[in-house]
């Protein structure tokens, strides 16, 4: 049995089967490349579902983490530490907001946003206690906690996890008429992904986000943008909402905020919204810890230059041009996306998304499937044009077989 086979067999025997990973065991990584335990190199075209926007082992992020490891890594929020205020200030500035509530994972941040919207609804909007409603979109993916799967339309994520948390209304993604009809005096928020990543990089109709912004403003409802995957440079701008000139009431951030080094997430909003909290009403032992803040501060500094957003825009234009040509070749039904992010629906006769992912892995390229026939491409923003083209060459070869 090879080292790879042994490691996979051990994992299968001793870990819960809540994922179905490709049969590769990674041992090291740098930039856009990963190396397995057998010494084989692979081009990473997934980037940890956008957690690795700045690539593996990014020197600036690793140095920031190392420096902080030598000082202090955790205080809990029982005490202040010397990185916290800078982190909150710089992230608020990046978002054009006023306050930050840091957590660890994306799902924690979404749960925080839900709690915040409800509390704002009761204390500020005047919704009767226990009556708050939040509107979400069908085919959403905001995480897998009990509350979040309660408003999922994905049977795989939802089945057998009830009873489900009430208080959510599901409307079709992209349908402003349905959203307007679903709103009542008890609606406190609309929670949306500007681009639905897990659903297959589904794009909203042009003008949809601006329409949501206007509708929520008219009805005194919070617009919460889940930019955990789409934010922090992925689409060619700092936030995907910017493509329609939209500023939501609240950003939900995660993944790339920790640079692929540590888990960092946050809810960012105004003082009038996050100011509803009082000590003891919400928290996290590790949320906003010194190590997380040090790494996130470096991420924010990198984004403030605009170079990564510009890179994602320019390479993204090239990526989508090449994929558009590929879509006319008979193996790809549809290509969607923005910036360095794309979803490809494979013609069933050419294989399932899983089969295409495995064939690409055999040729040294790592992607991941979703919803049967779709594969997602989301390379690190630091990928070179030459490496991106090489990866696209492997995709063409796989689809031609």
C-alpha positions in Angstrom: 0.0 0.0 0.0 1.4 3.4 -1.0 1.8 6.3 1.4 -1.2 8.0 -0.2 -3.4 4.9 0.1 -2.4 4.3 3.7 -3.1 7.9 4.7 -6.5 7.8 3.0 -7.4 4.4 4.5 -6.6 5.7 8.0 -8.6 8.9 7.5 -11.6 6.8 6.2 -11.4 4.6 9.2 -11.0 7.2 11.9 -12.7 10.4 10.7 -16.4 11.1 10.2 -17.3 10.9 6.5 -18.7 14.4 6.2 -16.5 15.2 3.2 -15.7 13.3 0.0 -12.2 14.6 -0.8 -10.3 13.8 -3.9 -7.8 11.0 -3.4 -4.7 13.2 -2.8 -2.8 13.7 0.4 -1.1 17.1 0.5 2.2 17.5 2.3 3.3 21.0 1.4 2.3 24.0 -0.7 3.6 27.3 -2.0 1.9 30.0 -4.0 -0.5 28.3 -6.4 1.1 24.9 -6.1 0.7 21.9 -3.8 2.9 18.8 -3.4 1.6 15.5 -2.2 3.2 12.9 0.1 4.6 11.1 -3.0 6.3 14.3 -4.3 3.8 15.0 -7.1 3.0 18.7 -7.7 -0.5 20.0 -8.4 -1.8 23.4 -9.5 -4.4 24.5 -7.0 -7.4 25.9 -8.8 -9.7 25.9 -5.8 -7.7 28.0 -3.2 -9.5 26.5 -0.2 -12.9 27.8 -1.5 -11.3 31.3 -1.6 -9.7 31.1 1.8 -6.3 31.1 0.0 -6.8 34.2 -2.2 -3.2 35.2 -1.5 -1.7 31.7 -2.1 -0.2 29.1 0.0 2.6 30.1 2.5 2.3 33.8 1.5 5.5 35.3 2.9 3.9 38.4 4.3 1.2 36.4 6.1 3.6 33.8 7.4 6.0 36.4 8.7 3.1 38.2 10.4 2.0 35.0 12.0 5.5 34.0 13.2 6.1 37.4 14.7 2.8 37.3 16.6 3.5 33.6 17.7 6.5 34.9 19.6 4.5 37.5 21.5 1.0 36.4 22.5 -1.6 34.2 20.7 -4.7 34.3 22.9 -6.1 36.5 25.7 -9.8 35.8 25.3 -12.0 38.8 25.2 -11.7 39.0 29.0 -8.8 41.4 28.3 -7.8 43.9 25.6 -4.7 43.1 23.5 -2.6 45.4 21.4 -3.7 44.1 18.0 -7.5 44.2 18.5 -8.2 47.9 18.1 -6.0 48.2 14.9 -7.8 45.1 13.4 -11.3 46.5 14.1 -10.3 50.0 12.9 -8.6 48.9 9.7 -11.3 46.4 8.7 -14.1 48.9 9.4 -12.2 51.4 7.1 -11.8 48.8 4.4 -15.5 48.1 4.4 -16.6 51.8 4.8 -18.3 50.9 8.0 -17.9 51.8 11.7 -17.8 48.6 13.9 -16.6 45.1 13.8 -17.7 41.9 15.6 -15.0 39.3 15.1 -15.5 35.5 15.1 -13.6 32.6 13.7 -15.5 30.7 11.0 -17.8 31.8 8.3 -20.8 30.0 9.8 -20.2 31.7 13.1 -20.2 35.0 11.4 -23.5 34.2 9.6 -25.0 33.1 12.9 -23.8 36.4 14.4 -25.4 38.4 11.5 -28.7 36.6 12.1 -28.6 37.4 15.9 -27.7 41.0 15.1 -30.5 41.5 12.7 -33.0 40.0 15.1 -31.8 42.1 18.0 -31.8 45.3 15.8 -35.3 44.4 14.7 -36.6 44.2 18.2 -34.7 47.1 19.8 -34.6 49.6 16.9 -37.3 48.7 14.3 -39.8 47.7 17.0 -40.8 44.2 15.7 -42.8 42.3 18.4 -40.7 39.8 20.4 -40.2 36.5 18.7 -41.7 37.7 15.3 -38.6 38.7 13.4 -38.3 37.4 9.8 -35.2 37.2 7.6 -35.5 36.7 3.8 -33.0 34.4 2.2 -32.5 33.1 -1.4 -33.1 29.6 -2.7 -29.9 27.7 -3.5 -28.1 29.6 -0.8 -25.1 28.3 1.1 -24.2 30.2 4.3 -22.8 27.3 6.4 -24.0 24.1 8.0 -25.0 24.9 11.6 -28.5 23.9 12.7 -29.9 27.4 12.2 -28.3 27.9 8.8 -29.4 24.6 7.4 -32.9 25.5 8.5 -33.1 28.0 5.6 -31.2 25.9 3.1 -32.9 24.4 0.0 -30.1 21.8 -0.4 -31.5 18.5 0.7 -28.0 17.1 1.3 -27.2 19.8 3.8 -30.7 19.8 5.4 -32.1 16.3 5.6 -32.3 14.6 9.0 -31.1 17.7 11.0 -34.5 18.9 12.1 -36.4 20.3 14.0 -35.5 23.4 12.1 -35.2 27.0 13.3 -38.1 29.2 12.3 -38.0 32.8 11.2 -36.9 32.6 7.6 -38.6 33.2 4.3 -37.0 31.7 1.1 -37.5 33.4 -2.2 -35.9 32.7 -5.6 -32.5 34.1 -6.2 -32.7 37.1 -8.5 -36.4 37.7 -8.1 -37.1 41.2 -6.7 -40.9 40.8 -7.1 -40.9 37.7 -4.9 -38.7 39.4 -2.4 -41.0 42.4 -2.2 -44.0 40.2 -1.8 -42.3 38.3 1.1 -41.6 41.4 3.1 -43.8 42.3 6.0 -43.6 44.7 8.9 -41.8 42.0 10.8 -39.0 41.5 8.2 -35.7 42.6 9.7 -33.2 41.6 7.1 -32.4 40.2 3.7 -29.4 37.8 3.8 -27.8 37.1 0.4 -24.6 35.9 -1.3 -23.9 38.5 -4.0 -22.8 35.5 -6.1 -23.9 32.0 -5.0 -20.7 30.1 -4.7 -21.6 26.6 -3.5 -24.6 26.5 -5.8 -22.2 26.7 -8.8 -21.0 30.3 -8.9 -24.5 31.5 -9.8 -24.6 35.2 -10.9 -27.5 37.5 -10.1 -29.4 39.3 -12.9 -27.9 42.7 -13.7 -29.4 45.3 -11.3 -30.5 42.8 -8.8 -28.2 43.8 -6.0 -29.0 47.5 -6.5 -32.7 46.6 -6.5 -32.3 44.7 -3.2 -30.5 47.7 -1.8 -33.3 50.1 -2.8 -36.1 47.7 -1.6 -34.5 47.2 1.8 -33.9 50.9 2.2 -37.6 51.6 1.4 -38.9 49.0 3.8 -36.5 49.7 6.7 -34.9 46.2 6.3 -31.2 45.4 6.7 -29.3 44.2 3.6 -26.8 41.6 4.8 -24.2 40.6 2.2 -22.5 37.3 2.8 -19.2 38.0 1.1 -17.3 35.1 2.8 -16.4 33.6 -0.6 -17.0 36.5 -3.0 -15.3 39.2 -0.9 -11.7 40.3 -0.4 -10.5 40.5 -4.0 -12.0 37.3 -5.5 -14.2 39.0 -8.1 -11.8 41.8 -9.1 -13.1 44.3 -6.5 -12.7 44.2 -2.7 -16.4 43.2 -2.5 -18.7 41.7 -5.1 -21.4 44.2 -4.2 -19.2 46.9 -5.6 -19.9 45.7 -9.2 -23.3 47.3 -8.8 -22.2 50.2 -6.7 -24.0 48.8 -3.7 -23.0 49.2 0.0 -25.0 46.8 2.2 -25.9 47.5 5.8 -23.7 44.6 7.0 -20.9 42.6 5.5 -20.3 39.0 6.6 -16.6 38.1 6.0 -14.4 35.1 6.5 -12.2 32.7 4.5 -9.6 35.0 2.9 -9.6 37.3 5.9 -7.4 34.7 7.7 -5.1 34.4 4.6 -5.3 30.6 4.8 -3.2 30.7 7.9 -5.8 31.0 10.7 -9.6 31.0 10.8 -10.9 34.6 11.0 -14.4 35.9 10.3 -16.2 39.1 11.1 -19.5 40.9 10.9 -18.9 44.6 9.9 -21.6 47.2 10.1 -22.6 50.6 11.5 -22.6 51.6 15.2 -26.4 51.9 15.0 -26.6 48.2 14.2 -23.7 46.5 16.0 -24.2 48.9 18.8 -27.3 46.9 20.0 -25.0 44.5 21.8 -24.3 44.6 25.5 -21.6 42.6 27.4 -22.6 38.9 27.7 -25.0 38.8 24.8 -22.6 37.3 22.3 -19.0 36.2 22.2 -16.3 33.7 21.3 -13.2 32.7 23.3 -11.0 32.8 20.1 -12.9 35.5 18.2 -10.5 38.4 17.6 -7.5 36.7 19.2 -4.1 38.3 18.8 -2.8 35.8 16.2 -5.9 36.1 14.1 -5.8 39.9 14.3 -2.1 40.0 13.3 -2.7 37.9 10.2 -5.9 39.7 9.2 -4.2 43.1 9.6 -1.7 42.0 7.0 -4.5 40.8 4.7 -6.2 44.2 5.0 -2.9 46.0 4.3 -2.4 43.9 1.1 -6.0 44.6 0.0 -5.6 48.4 0.6 -3.1 48.6 -2.3 -5.6 47.4 -4.8 -3.1 45.2 -6.6 -4.8 41.9 -5.8 -8.2 43.2 -6.9 -6.6 44.4 -10.2 -4.9 41.1 -10.7 -8.1 39.2 -10.2 -9.9 41.5 -12.7 -7.2 41.2 -15.4 -6.6 37.5 -15.0 -10.3 37.0 -14.6 -11.0 38.6 -18.0 -8.5 36.3 -19.5 -10.0 33.3 -17.7 -13.5 34.0 -18.8 -12.5 34.7 -22.4 -10.8 31.3 -22.6 -13.7 29.5 -20.8 -16.1 31.2 -23.2 -14.3 29.7 -26.1 -14.3 26.3 -24.4 -18.1 26.6 -23.8 -18.5 26.6 -27.6 -16.8 23.3 -28.0 -19.6 20.9 -27.0 -18.3 19.7 -23.6 -19.4 22.6 -21.5 -23.0 23.8 -21.3 -22.6 27.0 -19.3 -19.9 29.2 -17.9 -20.6 31.7 -15.1 -18.6 33.8 -12.8 -16.7 37.0 -12.2 -13.0 37.7 -11.7 -10.9 34.7 -10.9 -14.0 32.6 -10.1 -16.0 30.4 -12.4 -18.5 27.6 -12.5 -18.7 25.3 -15.4 -21.7 23.0 -16.1 -20.3 19.9 -17.9 -22.3 18.1 -20.6 -23.3 14.8 -18.9 -21.9 12.7 -21.7 -18.4 14.0 -20.9 -18.7 12.9 -17.3 -19.9 14.1 -13.9 -18.3 17.0 -12.1 -16.5 14.5 -9.8 -15.2 12.5 -12.7 -13.9 15.6 -14.4 -12.2 16.7 -11.1 -10.5 13.3 -10.8 -9.3 13.4 -14.4 -7.9 16.9 -13.8 -6.2 15.7 -10.7 -4.5 12.9 -12.7 -3.1 15.7 -15.0 -1.9 17.8 -12.0 -4.8 20.3 -11.6 -7.0 20.4 -8.5 -10.6 21.7 -8.7 -13.8 20.5 -7.0 -17.2 19.6 -8.1 -20.6 20.7 -6.8 -24.2 19.6 -7.5 -23.3 16.8 -9.8 -22.4 18.3 -13.1 -20.6 21.5 -12.1 -16.9 22.2 -11.4 -15.6 25.4 -9.8 -12.5 27.2 -10.6 -11.1 29.7 -8.0 -7.3 29.8 -8.3 -5.2 31.9 -5.8 -5.1 35.6 -6.9 -1.3 35.2 -7.0 -1.4 32.6 -9.8 0.7 33.5 -12.8 -0.8 33.8 -16.3 1.4 31.0 -17.5 0.3 28.7 -14.7 -3.4 29.6 -15.3 -3.0 28.9 -19.0 -1.3 25.6 -18.2 -4.3 24.6 -16.0 -6.7 25.6 -18.7 -4.8 23.5 -21.2 -5.3 20.5 -18.9 -9.0 21.2 -18.7 -9.2 21.3 -22.5 -7.4 18.0 -22.7 -9.7 16.4 -20.2 -12.8 17.6 -21.9 -11.5 16.5 -25.3 -10.9 12.9 -24.1 
